């Protein structure tokens, strides 16, 4: 299964299909806003990473890792793609469902547009709960079922195996609580443009480990 994901998320996926190398600025801008949202919901200063550690799961080329470092975090990235990890100096090749970090390692974990690619996202959530510090914050964004996500699949012709875990918000809330998260905030918003010329509805789940 891991070998299959290595093959899917290779050069074709990042370069030929999504022209990912051109999207550094909009990605960093969009997820800076996500951090601002998380700061408002948590009451914690997420925009000041001084003496804090952060992890971006599904880091791809490391644009979010760069953002976190600019905010002062000691930041790391992990991704299943050998091709993507090679683009980000210091990124770690690893599986989101079996994260190679010690318990209570991070103040902040981000996971943007990744959890829907996992076949066992509950394992990922349990891993995040394990490696977050007691007052740590997890921020996740993911597509939710509906007309917009269906249209996206039709327009992009992206195989369904790319997104085995697109779920309603209620199912995510249940999974989060089962994984040990107790304070959860949800915010729907529109993601533009991924890929170019199209948009999709996603729900941002700001998840507090308390």
N, C-alpha and C positions, 0 to 999 in steps of 0.2 A: 504493500500500500504506500509506504513512504517513497519507494522507488517510482511509483506511478505519479506521485505529486511532484517529485523532482523533474520528471519529464514534462508534465503539464506546465509548470511555472518556470519555463526556461526562456531562452532568448526570444523565441517566437511570441510568447505571451507578453513580455515586457516591452520589447522593441518593435516588432512587426505589428502587433495587434493594438497596443495601447500607447505607443510612443512615450513611455513613462519618463524617459530622460528629459523630456520637454516640460515636465509638470512640477518641477521643484518648488517654484514660487507659489502657485495656487494651492499645492498640497500643504505647504508650511503655513500659509495664511489661513486656510480653512481649519486646520487642526489647532492653530493658535486660538481661534475662536472657540473650538471645542474645549480647550483648557480653561478659557475664561468662563465658559458655562459651568464646567466642573468646579471652578473656584467659587462661583456664586452659590451653587447648590451645596457644596461641602462646608463652606465657611473657612476653608484652608487656603493659604496663599500658594496656589499651584504655579503661579507665574514667577516665583522666586525659588530657584532650585538650589540655592546655596546650602552646602553640606547635606544634600539629599541625593538619593540614587533613584534612577528611573530606568524602565525597560519598555521598549517598543516591540511588540510581538507582531510578526508579519512586516518587518521593517523595510523589505524590498531594497531600494537603493540607499536607504538611510536618511531620507529627508526629514522625517520626524525626529530621528536621533540627533541630527544637526540642530533642529529647533530646540530640543530639550537641552542640549549643551549650551546653546546661546542664552538660554534662561538660567544657566548656572548649575544644572544637574550634572552629576556624574552619570552619563547615560550610556546604555547599551542597546543593541538591537539583536533580534534573533529571527531567522527566516528558514523555511524549508528548502528554498531555492538556492542551489549552488551558484547559479548564474547571478542572481541578485546579490548574494553575500559577497561575491567577488568584487562587486562595485562599491561596497562600503567597507572601508578600512576598519578593522576591529569588530565587524559584525560576526555573530556566531551562527554557525549552521546548526539548526536544531528543530525539534518537533514541538509545536505548541502544546501538544497533549502530554508531553514529558519534558518539562523545562529543566535545564541543567543548572539550577541555582538552589542555594540553601534556603531553609525556612527563614521567613522574616527578613528578606534581603532588600526590599524596595519600598520606597515611599509612594511611588507612582508607577502604575502600569498602564500603557495605552495599547489599544488593539483596534485599528481602524480598517474596516472593510476586509476583515480576515476571518472572523469566527464562522461566517457562513460557508467557508471553504472546508471546514473541519468535519470529519465524519462522527467524531465523538466530542462535541464541544463541552459536554459536562466534565470530561477529564481536564480540559483546558481551564474551566472555571475553578475546579478544585485545585489545580496547580497554582492559579493566580492567588487564590485564598491562602495557600500554603506559603508562597514566597513574598506576599505582602506583609509589611509591618502592621501591628495592631491598629494603627490609625491611618493606614495606607489607603490610596484611592485607585480604583480601576475605572478607566473610561473606555467604552466600546462603542463602535458604530457598526451597523449592519443593515442590510435590506430587510424589509418585512413583506410578507405576501400581499398581493393586491394588483390592481390593473397596471400600475406603473412598473412594478418589477416584472410582470408577465410581458409587457410591451418591450422592456429592455432585453429580455431573452430573445424575443422574436426579431428585434432590430439588429442585435449584435450577433445572432446565431451562435451564441455561446452554449456549449453543451451543458446539459443539466448536471453532469457529474462535477462541474466546476463549483456548484453551489448546492451541496447535499443538505445543508442545514439552514435554509431560509425558513424561519418560523414566526408565528404571531408573537406579539409582545408578551402575552400572557404565559406562553410556554417558556420564554426567556426568564420571566420573573420567577416562575416555579423552579427552574434550573438554578438560578442564582441563590434562592433561599436554601435549596437543597445542598448547595456548595458551601454554605456558611455565611453568605452575605446577608446582612440584616437591614441596612439602610440603602435604599435603591431609589434613584430618580430617573425618569424617562422623559425625553423630549423629541417629538417628531420634527424633522426638517428635510429640506430638499437639497440634494447633492447635485451640483452642476460643475463642470460637465464631465461625466465619466461614463462612457467614453465621450469624445468630442461630439458635439451636436445633439447629444441626448442627455436626459436627466432621469433620476429615479428617486422615489420616496424612500427614505431610510429613517430608522428610529435610533437615536443616540441614547445608549444606556449608560448613565453615569453611576457607577457602582461603588459604594463606600464599604470598606471592610471595617466594621465596628462591632 
